[in-house]
Amino acid sequence: MTLKYYAEELKKTAKALAQNGKGILAVDESTKTVGKRLASINVENTEANRKAYRGMLFTAKGLGEFISGAILFEETLFQNHPDGEPMVKKLETLGIIPGIKVDKGLQPLPGAKNVETLCSGLDGLVARAADYYTQGARFAKWRAVLQITEDGCPTNLSIQENAWGLARYARSVQESGLVPIIEPEILMDGSHDIKKTAEVQEEVIKQVYMACQLNGVLLEGTLLKPSMTVQGANCATKAKPEEVAQMTIRTMERSVPASVPGIVFLSGGLSEEAASIYLNLMNKLERKGNWNVGFSYGRALQHSCLKAWKGTNLEEGQKALLARAQANSEASKGIYVAGSQPSSDEALFVAGYSY
């Protein structure tokens, strides 16, 4: 099979994921990272507990009204729910498309500055993607990370290498029928202002799509998962939500091709409420690009849910998940009323975040 064989299916899947009023639930935390989340509610990091938690998410009745796809960790894709039915089937019952994180994590980038990394996992990716497709996955995700520092990061080397890695990944998984979510994240670490973020992010995304063009990536069968254009977490001047929305949309208009069907923003350490408010304001703005502007949130969908679940409280956990899913669904249509759904305004920023 080749990209040409899957082209129409890729376009159809990308369009289904980028439905107006729906977004993507990111549940692709590694075993180590989900362990930290479970520890925060005094639950042991065992396969049974990971299965119970994710099984709770995937059986929330009505979740498919707000969520179009779910990104899974490899363990979950091949796992059965505690009741014996495959996790993939649970998602399909809700009308949610299963996806899979395919990268193998961040590695130091040789020749670059200390904080700069390269995402690994290209070796054997076409074959792995084919296995994931057989198991029921229909899209993939790969996270490249760049950081803004006072001593000149991200360097041109870092930008070019991460752009090339994202493009090679995108082409590789398309060869096996998976829609690639392209994620060039600009970390919130640092004291830079929002204008600096916009300048760097614009260049990064332009380089990503230049690399995609060189690799023959079918853009109509992709989604972009960028961070929002915000100032560094330690910046003394905090941009107002309206400015964040305006700068983010301006950055996208300057760098994202019109053929990309959807932009699904990551929350990147924003609080649950801030992630919804910023997305809502973006969707109130007139924009030149016709892409669907939605969400692909992990912590900003799961934070309150995890606390409500507490290891055993299925009903309360699902109630909290549905509240945030509905809030972000409304935000992706520009109709969210701040505070109308239960949420946490607790900042979720973690310096040097890895998953």
C-alpha positions as CSV (number, residue, x, y, z in Angstrom):
1,M,0.0,0.0,0.0
2,T,1.1,3.6,-0.6
3,L,0.1,7.2,0.1
4,K,-1.6,7.2,-3.3
5,Y,-3.7,4.2,-2.3
6,Y,-4.8,5.8,1.0
7,A,-5.2,9.4,-0.3
8,E,-9.0,9.6,-0.3
9,E,-9.3,7.9,3.1
10,L,-6.8,10.2,4.6
11,K,-8.7,13.3,3.4
12,K,-12.0,11.8,4.8
13,T,-10.4,11.0,8.2
14,A,-8.8,14.4,8.5
15,K,-12.1,16.1,7.7
16,A,-13.9,13.9,10.3
17,L,-11.4,14.8,13.0
18,A,-11.6,18.5,12.1
19,Q,-15.4,18.7,12.6
20,N,-16.6,22.1,13.8
21,G,-17.6,21.8,17.4
22,K,-15.5,18.8,18.1
23,G,-11.9,18.3,19.3
24,I,-9.4,15.6,20.2
25,L,-8.8,14.0,23.6
26,A,-5.1,13.4,24.1
27,V,-4.6,10.4,26.4
28,D,-1.1,9.4,25.1
29,E,0.9,10.0,28.3
30,S,3.7,7.5,28.7
31,T,3.5,5.0,31.6
32,K,5.9,7.2,33.6
33,T,3.9,10.4,33.1
34,V,0.5,8.8,33.7
35,G,2.1,7.4,36.9
36,K,2.7,10.9,38.1
37,R,-0.9,11.8,37.5
38,L,-2.2,8.8,39.3
39,A,0.2,9.5,42.2
40,S,-1.4,12.9,42.6
41,I,-4.6,11.2,43.7
42,N,-2.8,8.4,45.6
43,V,-3.4,5.7,43.1
44,E,-0.7,3.2,42.3
45,N,0.8,3.1,38.8
46,T,-0.2,-0.4,37.8
47,E,-1.6,-1.7,34.4
48,A,-4.9,-2.4,36.1
49,N,-5.2,1.2,37.4
50,R,-4.1,2.7,34.1
51,K,-6.7,0.5,32.4
52,A,-9.4,1.5,34.9
53,Y,-8.7,5.2,34.4
54,R,-8.6,5.2,30.7
55,G,-11.6,2.8,30.6
56,M,-13.5,5.4,32.6
57,L,-12.7,8.0,29.9
58,F,-13.7,5.8,27.0
59,T,-17.1,4.8,28.4
60,A,-18.4,8.4,29.1
61,K,-21.8,8.3,27.4
62,G,-22.2,11.3,25.1
63,L,-18.5,12.1,24.8
64,G,-18.6,11.6,21.1
65,E,-20.9,14.7,20.8
66,F,-17.8,16.8,21.7
67,I,-14.8,14.7,20.9
68,S,-13.9,13.4,17.3
69,G,-10.7,11.5,18.1
70,A,-8.6,10.2,21.0
71,I,-4.8,9.9,20.9
72,L,-3.7,6.7,22.7
73,F,-0.4,5.4,24.1
74,E,0.6,2.1,22.5
75,E,-0.3,0.1,25.6
76,T,-3.9,1.4,25.4
77,L,-4.3,0.7,21.7
78,F,-3.7,-3.0,22.2
79,Q,-5.5,-3.2,25.6
80,N,-8.9,-4.5,26.6
81,H,-11.3,-2.6,28.8
82,P,-11.7,-4.2,32.3
83,D,-15.0,-5.7,30.9
84,G,-13.0,-7.6,28.2
85,E,-13.9,-5.5,25.2
86,P,-11.1,-3.8,23.3
87,M,-10.5,-0.1,24.2
88,V,-10.6,0.7,20.5
89,K,-14.2,-0.7,20.4
90,K,-15.2,1.4,23.3
91,L,-14.1,4.5,21.4
92,E,-15.8,3.4,18.2
93,T,-19.1,2.8,20.1
94,L,-18.9,6.5,21.1
95,G,-18.2,7.6,17.6
96,I,-14.6,8.6,18.4
97,I,-11.8,7.8,16.0
98,P,-8.8,6.1,17.7
99,G,-5.3,7.5,17.2
100,I,-1.8,6.7,18.4
101,K,1.3,8.5,19.6
102,V,4.1,7.1,17.3
103,D,7.2,9.0,18.4
104,K,9.7,7.5,20.7
105,G,10.4,10.6,22.8
106,L,12.9,13.4,22.8
107,Q,16.7,13.0,22.5
108,P,19.5,15.7,22.8
109,L,20.2,17.2,19.4
110,P,23.9,16.8,18.6
111,G,25.7,20.1,17.8
112,A,22.9,22.2,19.2
113,K,22.5,24.0,22.6
114,N,21.8,22.1,25.8
115,V,18.0,22.5,25.8
116,E,17.5,21.6,22.2
117,T,16.1,18.2,21.3
118,L,15.2,16.0,18.4
119,C,12.2,13.6,18.4
120,S,13.1,10.0,17.8
121,G,11.2,7.1,16.2
122,L,11.5,7.3,12.4
123,D,13.2,3.9,12.0
124,G,10.6,1.3,11.1
125,L,7.8,3.8,11.4
126,V,6.0,2.8,8.2
127,A,5.8,-0.8,9.4
128,R,4.7,0.2,12.9
129,A,2.1,2.5,11.5
130,A,0.7,-0.4,9.4
131,D,0.4,-2.5,12.6
132,Y,-1.4,0.4,14.3
133,Y,-3.8,0.7,11.3
134,T,-4.6,-3.0,11.5
135,Q,-5.4,-2.6,15.2
136,G,-7.9,0.2,14.5
137,A,-5.9,3.5,14.7
138,R,-6.7,6.0,11.9
139,F,-4.5,8.9,12.9
140,A,-1.1,9.5,14.6
141,K,0.7,12.1,16.6
142,W,4.4,13.1,16.8
143,R,5.6,15.9,19.1
144,A,8.6,18.1,18.3
145,V,9.6,20.5,21.0
146,L,11.4,23.9,20.7
147,Q,12.3,26.3,23.4
148,I,13.0,30.1,23.3
149,T,15.9,31.2,25.4
150,E,17.9,34.4,25.8
151,D,21.0,32.8,24.3
152,G,19.5,32.2,20.9
153,C,17.3,29.2,21.0
154,P,15.8,27.8,19.0
155,T,18.8,27.7,16.7
156,N,18.4,27.3,12.9
157,L,19.8,23.8,13.3
158,S,17.0,22.9,15.8
159,I,14.3,24.4,13.7
160,Q,15.4,22.7,10.5
161,E,16.0,19.3,12.1
162,N,12.6,19.3,13.9
163,A,10.8,20.5,10.8
164,W,12.4,17.7,8.8
165,G,11.5,15.1,11.5
166,L,7.9,16.2,11.5
167,A,7.7,16.0,7.7
168,R,9.4,12.6,7.5
169,Y,7.0,11.3,10.2
170,A,4.0,12.7,8.4
171,R,4.9,11.1,5.1
172,S,5.8,7.8,6.7
173,V,2.4,7.3,8.5
174,Q,0.5,8.4,5.5
175,E,2.1,5.6,3.6
176,S,0.3,3.2,6.0
177,G,-3.1,5.0,6.1
178,L,-2.8,7.2,9.2
179,V,-3.5,10.9,9.3
180,P,-0.6,12.7,10.9
181,I,-1.1,15.3,13.5
182,I,1.9,17.6,13.1
183,E,2.9,19.0,16.5
184,P,5.7,21.7,16.7
185,E,5.3,22.8,20.3
186,I,6.9,26.0,21.5
187,L,7.4,25.5,25.2
188,M,6.1,28.2,27.6
189,D,9.4,28.1,29.5
190,G,11.2,31.5,29.5
191,S,10.8,35.2,30.1
192,H,10.2,36.3,26.5
193,D,7.2,38.3,25.5
194,I,4.3,37.4,23.2
195,K,5.9,39.2,20.2
196,K,9.0,37.0,20.5
197,T,6.9,33.9,20.6
198,A,5.0,35.0,17.5
199,E,8.2,35.7,15.6
200,V,9.7,32.3,16.4
201,Q,6.5,30.3,16.0
202,E,5.8,31.8,12.5
203,E,9.3,30.8,11.3
204,V,9.0,27.3,12.8
205,I,5.7,26.5,11.2
206,K,6.8,27.9,7.8
207,Q,9.9,25.6,7.9
208,V,7.6,22.6,8.9
209,Y,5.4,23.1,5.8
210,M,8.4,23.7,3.5
211,A,9.8,20.3,4.7
212,C,6.3,18.8,4.2
213,Q,6.3,20.0,0.6
214,L,9.8,18.5,-0.1
215,N,8.6,15.2,1.4
216,G,5.4,15.1,-0.7
217,V,3.1,15.1,2.4
218,L,-0.6,15.2,1.4
219,L,-1.6,18.3,3.4
220,E,-5.4,17.7,3.0
221,G,-4.8,14.5,5.0
222,T,-3.0,16.2,7.9
223,L,-3.8,18.3,11.0
224,L,-1.6,20.9,12.7
225,K,-1.3,20.8,16.5
226,P,0.5,24.0,17.6
227,S,0.8,25.7,20.9
228,M,-1.1,29.0,21.4
229,T,1.0,32.1,20.9
230,V,1.6,33.2,24.5
231,Q,4.4,34.9,26.4
232,G,6.9,32.9,28.4
233,A,5.8,31.7,31.8
234,N,8.2,34.0,33.5
235,C,7.5,37.1,31.4
236,A,6.5,40.1,33.6
237,T,4.1,41.4,31.0
238,K,1.1,39.1,30.7
239,A,-0.9,39.4,27.5
240,K,-4.6,39.7,27.8
241,P,-6.7,36.8,26.5
242,E,-7.9,39.0,23.5
243,E,-4.3,39.6,22.5
244,V,-3.4,35.9,22.8
245,A,-6.3,35.1,20.5
246,Q,-5.4,37.8,17.9
247,M,-1.6,37.0,17.9
248,T,-2.3,33.2,17.6
249,I,-4.7,33.6,14.6
250,R,-2.3,36.1,13.0
251,T,0.6,33.6,13.3
252,M,-1.5,30.8,11.8
253,E,-2.6,33.0,8.9
254,R,1.0,33.9,8.1
255,S,2.3,30.3,8.2
256,V,-0.4,27.6,7.7
257,P,-1.4,26.6,4.2
258,A,-5.1,26.8,3.3
259,S,-5.2,23.1,2.3
260,V,-4.8,22.0,5.9
261,P,-8.3,21.1,7.1
262,G,-7.9,21.7,10.8
263,I,-5.7,23.3,13.5
264,V,-6.1,21.6,16.9
265,F,-4.4,23.6,19.6
266,L,-2.6,22.0,22.5
267,S,-3.1,23.5,26.0
268,G,0.6,23.5,26.8
269,G,0.3,24.2,30.5
270,L,-2.6,26.6,30.4
271,S,-5.3,26.1,33.0
272,E,-8.5,24.3,32.0
273,E,-10.5,27.6,32.0
274,A,-7.8,29.6,30.2
275,A,-7.5,27.0,27.4
276,S,-11.3,27.3,26.8
277,I,-11.4,31.1,27.0
278,Y,-8.5,31.5,24.5
279,L,-10.0,29.0,22.1
280,N,-13.4,30.7,22.3
281,L,-11.9,34.1,21.6
282,M,-10.0,32.8,18.5
283,N,-13.2,31.5,17.1
284,K,-14.9,34.9,17.5
285,L,-12.3,36.5,15.2
286,E,-12.7,36.8,11.5
287,R,-9.8,35.0,9.8
288,K,-8.4,34.6,6.3
289,G,-7.8,30.8,6.7
290,N,-10.8,28.5,6.4
291,W,-9.3,25.8,8.6
292,N,-11.4,24.5,11.5
293,V,-9.9,25.8,14.7
294,G,-10.4,23.2,17.4
295,F,-8.5,21.6,20.3
296,S,-6.4,18.6,21.2
297,Y,-6.1,18.8,24.9
298,G,-4.6,16.4,27.5
299,R,-4.3,18.0,30.9
300,A,-6.9,20.7,30.1
301,L,-9.5,18.0,29.6
302,Q,-8.3,15.5,32.2
303,H,-7.2,17.6,35.3
304,S,-10.6,18.0,37.0
305,C,-11.7,14.6,35.7
306,L,-8.8,12.8,37.4
307,K,-9.4,14.6,40.7
308,A,-13.1,13.7,40.6
309,W,-12.5,10.1,39.7
310,K,-10.1,9.5,42.7
311,G,-9.5,5.9,41.6
312,T,-13.0,4.6,41.9
313,N,-15.7,7.2,41.3
314,L,-16.7,6.5,37.8
315,E,-19.7,8.7,37.7
316,E,-18.0,11.9,39.0
317,G,-15.0,11.4,36.8
318,Q,-17.1,11.1,33.7
319,K,-19.2,14.1,34.7
320,A,-16.1,16.3,35.0
321,L,-14.7,15.0,31.7
322,L,-18.0,15.7,29.9
323,A,-18.2,19.2,31.4
324,R,-14.7,20.2,30.0
325,A,-15.4,18.4,26.7
326,Q,-18.6,20.4,26.3
327,A,-16.9,23.7,27.3
328,N,-14.2,23.2,24.6
329,S,-16.8,22.1,22.1
330,E,-18.6,25.4,22.6
331,A,-15.3,27.3,22.6
332,S,-14.5,25.8,19.2
333,K,-17.7,27.4,17.9
334,G,-17.1,30.7,19.6
335,I,-20.1,30.4,22.0
336,Y,-18.5,29.4,25.3
337,V,-19.5,31.5,28.3
338,A,-16.6,31.7,30.8
339,G,-17.4,29.8,34.0
340,S,-20.5,28.2,32.6
341,Q,-19.0,24.7,33.1
342,P,-17.2,23.4,36.2
343,S,-13.5,23.8,35.7
344,S,-10.1,24.4,37.4
345,D,-8.3,27.7,37.0
346,E,-5.2,26.0,38.4
347,A,-2.1,26.7,36.1
348,L,-0.9,23.4,34.7
349,F,2.5,24.6,33.5
350,V,5.4,22.3,34.2
351,A,8.9,23.5,33.3
352,G,10.6,21.5,30.6
353,Y,7.4,19.4,30.2
354,S,7.9,15.9,28.8
355,Y,5.3,13.2,28.5
